[in-house]
Each structure stands twice: as structure tokens, then as C-alpha cells.
Amino acid sequence: MTSADVPRCAELFVERHRARRENNPLYPENLDTTTGVGELISGWLSTGEGIIAEADGRIIGYLTGRTVSGLGGVRMSFMWEWAHASRTDAPDTLFADMYTAWCRLSSQPETTLHMVIVFADDVATHDCLVQTGFGRHLINGGRAVGAAEPVESGVAADA
């Protein structure tokens, strides 16, 4: 992946993100423009490595990440939610194939921790990571399922 690939990657991400936001308006609005996402990807790629996948002359997936110091100074592979995307009609194994290739880049040092932020509805990417052997995962988030009625906490307001 080079900086010349960034505009197509940003377009792919925004296309997928807009569809996600139609179903879940809680997803962030600031990822709805190719300019904004392109800047994020460019900045991240400037100190990391990236992979793109193409079929019939069009991009069908990309990912870019970095190795950072993680818990206790252990080297860790890290990707933001905007640092990867694939077309809905891409092969089921695409993310796993790209992630495995990214981990094996010649300049990519081995790491023992892997952190990839995945949108809650991106079950395919989650499953690819688990099935590829990067299996421990932490889910931290919430889901709005409709209007909620206020709940009394039982704690006095002046406590």
C-alpha cells in the first residue's frame, strides 16, 4: 500500500461506514468524508505498513497498522477501525488473508499482542481474527436498542 492508494481506500471505508450508520446512527459522523478518513489513513500509513487487495482492477480491501509499545512495553500490532475495510462482496477470508500478510511484512517485527478495533456489526472481521488464531478479544461498547425509560438508582441525590 502506498500513499497513491489512500483515496481509493478512503472511498471504500466511507462507503461501508455510511451503510453502517444507516443501521446504527450511533457510529461516529466524523468518519463520513473521504477527506477526513484519507487524512487519518495517510497519517497512519506514514509510520506504518499497509496491504491492499484488488480484483478486476478495483480495490476490494485494505488495512494499515503499526507496531507500538503495548502493555508493559511489549511490542503490539495496532489498527484503528478506519484503518481497515473490505467490500461486502469480498471473499470471506479476505481480512484474515490481508492481516496475516501484514503481520508477515519483512519489516514488521514479530509481536505477541494484536489490537484491532472492529465495529460491533462487523462480525466477519471479528470472526476472521478469532479463527486465524488471534483469538483473545475484549469487547468494550454498547448498543442502543430503542428508547429507554429512566431508571431510579436508589441513591440519594445529595449522597
Contacts in CASP RR format, 6 or more apart in sequence:
PFRMAT RR
TARGET T0000
AUTHOR 0000-0000-0000
METHOD contacts of the structure
MODEL  1
MTSADVPRCAELFVERHRARRENNPLYPENLDTTTGVGELISGWLSTGEG
IIAEADGRIIGYLTGRTVSGLGGVRMSFMWEWAHASRTDAPDTLFADMYT
AWCRLSSQPETTLHMVIVFADDVATHDCLVQTGFGRHLINGGRAVGAAEP
VESGVAADA
1 9 0 8 1.000
1 45 0 8 1.000
1 49 0 8 1.000
1 50 0 8 1.000
1 51 0 8 1.000
1 52 0 8 1.000
1 62 0 8 1.000
1 64 0 8 1.000
3 42 0 8 1.000
3 45 0 8 1.000
5 52 0 8 1.000
5 59 0 8 1.000
5 62 0 8 1.000
6 38 0 8 1.000
6 41 0 8 1.000
6 42 0 8 1.000
6 45 0 8 1.000
7 34 0 8 1.000
7 38 0 8 1.000
8 52 0 8 1.000
8 59 0 8 1.000
8 62 0 8 1.000
9 38 0 8 1.000
9 41 0 8 1.000
9 52 0 8 1.000
9 59 0 8 1.000
9 61 0 8 1.000
9 62 0 8 1.000
9 64 0 8 1.000
9 85 0 8 1.000
10 34 0 8 1.000
10 35 0 8 1.000
10 36 0 8 1.000
10 37 0 8 1.000
10 38 0 8 1.000
10 41 0 8 1.000
11 34 0 8 1.000
12 59 0 8 1.000
12 61 0 8 1.000
12 62 0 8 1.000
12 85 0 8 1.000
12 86 0 8 1.000
12 87 0 8 1.000
13 31 0 8 1.000
13 37 0 8 1.000
13 41 0 8 1.000
13 82 0 8 1.000
13 85 0 8 1.000
14 31 0 8 1.000
14 32 0 8 1.000
14 33 0 8 1.000
14 34 0 8 1.000
14 37 0 8 1.000
16 85 0 8 1.000
16 86 0 8 1.000
16 87 0 8 1.000
16 88 0 8 1.000
17 27 0 8 1.000
17 31 0 8 1.000
17 32 0 8 1.000
17 37 0 8 1.000
17 82 0 8 1.000
17 85 0 8 1.000
18 32 0 8 1.000
19 88 0 8 1.000
20 27 0 8 1.000
20 119 0 8 1.000
20 121 0 8 1.000
21 27 0 8 1.000
21 29 0 8 1.000
21 32 0 8 1.000
23 121 0 8 1.000
24 120 0 8 1.000
24 121 0 8 1.000
24 144 0 8 1.000
26 144 0 8 1.000
27 119 0 8 1.000
30 36 0 8 1.000
31 37 0 8 1.000
31 81 0 8 1.000
31 82 0 8 1.000
37 82 0 8 1.000
40 80 0 8 1.000
40 82 0 8 1.000
40 83 0 8 1.000
41 64 0 8 1.000
41 82 0 8 1.000
41 83 0 8 1.000
44 64 0 8 1.000
44 65 0 8 1.000
44 66 0 8 1.000
44 80 0 8 1.000
44 83 0 8 1.000
45 64 0 8 1.000
47 66 0 8 1.000
48 64 0 8 1.000
48 65 0 8 1.000
48 66 0 8 1.000
48 67 0 8 1.000
49 64 0 8 1.000
49 65 0 8 1.000
49 66 0 8 1.000
49 102 0 8 1.000
49 105 0 8 1.000
49 107 0 8 1.000
49 108 0 8 1.000
50 62 0 8 1.000
50 63 0 8 1.000
50 64 0 8 1.000
50 65 0 8 1.000
50 102 0 8 1.000
50 105 0 8 1.000
51 62 0 8 1.000
51 63 0 8 1.000
51 64 0 8 1.000
51 98 0 8 1.000
51 101 0 8 1.000
51 102 0 8 1.000
52 59 0 8 1.000
52 61 0 8 1.000
52 62 0 8 1.000
53 59 0 8 1.000
53 60 0 8 1.000
53 61 0 8 1.000
53 62 0 8 1.000
53 86 0 8 1.000
53 90 0 8 1.000
53 94 0 8 1.000
53 97 0 8 1.000
53 98 0 8 1.000
54 60 0 8 1.000
60 86 0 8 1.000
60 87 0 8 1.000
60 89 0 8 1.000
60 90 0 8 1.000
60 94 0 8 1.000
61 84 0 8 1.000
61 85 0 8 1.000
61 86 0 8 1.000
61 87 0 8 1.000
61 90 0 8 1.000
61 94 0 8 1.000
61 98 0 8 1.000
62 84 0 8 1.000
62 85 0 8 1.000
62 86 0 8 1.000
62 98 0 8 1.000
63 79 0 8 1.000
63 83 0 8 1.000
63 84 0 8 1.000
63 85 0 8 1.000
63 95 0 8 1.000
63 98 0 8 1.000
63 99 0 8 1.000
63 102 0 8 1.000
64 79 0 8 1.000
64 83 0 8 1.000
64 84 0 8 1.000
64 102 0 8 1.000
65 77 0 8 1.000
65 78 0 8 1.000
65 79 0 8 1.000
65 83 0 8 1.000
65 102 0 8 1.000
66 77 0 8 1.000
66 78 0 8 1.000
67 75 0 8 1.000
67 76 0 8 1.000
67 77 0 8 1.000
67 78 0 8 1.000
67 108 0 8 1.000
67 109 0 8 1.000
67 111 0 8 1.000
68 75 0 8 1.000
68 76 0 8 1.000
68 78 0 8 1.000
69 75 0 8 1.000
69 76 0 8 1.000
70 76 0 8 1.000
70 113 0 8 1.000
71 113 0 8 1.000
74 111 0 8 1.000
74 112 0 8 1.000
74 113 0 8 1.000
75 109 0 8 1.000
75 110 0 8 1.000
75 111 0 8 1.000
75 112 0 8 1.000
75 113 0 8 1.000
76 111 0 8 1.000
76 112 0 8 1.000
76 113 0 8 1.000
76 114 0 8 1.000
76 115 0 8 1.000
77 102 0 8 1.000
77 103 0 8 1.000
77 108 0 8 1.000
77 111 0 8 1.000
77 113 0 8 1.000
77 114 0 8 1.000
77 115 0 8 1.000
77 116 0 8 1.000
78 115 0 8 1.000
78 116 0 8 1.000
79 115 0 8 1.000
79 116 0 8 1.000
79 117 0 8 1.000
80 117 0 8 1.000
81 117 0 8 1.000
81 118 0 8 1.000
81 119 0 8 1.000
84 95 0 8 1.000
84 98 0 8 1.000
84 116 0 8 1.000
84 125 0 8 1.000
86 94 0 8 1.000
86 95 0 8 1.000
86 98 0 8 1.000
86 125 0 8 1.000
91 97 0 8 1.000
92 124 0 8 1.000
92 128 0 8 1.000
93 128 0 8 1.000
95 124 0 8 1.000
95 125 0 8 1.000
95 128 0 8 1.000
95 129 0 8 1.000
96 128 0 8 1.000
96 129 0 8 1.000
96 131 0 8 1.000
96 132 0 8 1.000
99 116 0 8 1.000
99 128 0 8 1.000
99 129 0 8 1.000
99 132 0 8 1.000
99 134 0 8 1.000
100 132 0 8 1.000
102 108 0 8 1.000
103 111 0 8 1.000
103 114 0 8 1.000
114 129 0 8 1.000
114 134 0 8 1.000
116 125 0 8 1.000
116 129 0 8 1.000
116 134 0 8 1.000
118 125 0 8 1.000
118 126 0 8 1.000
118 129 0 8 1.000
120 139 0 8 1.000
120 141 0 8 1.000
120 142 0 8 1.000
120 143 0 8 1.000
126 137 0 8 1.000
129 135 0 8 1.000
129 137 0 8 1.000
130 137 0 8 1.000
END
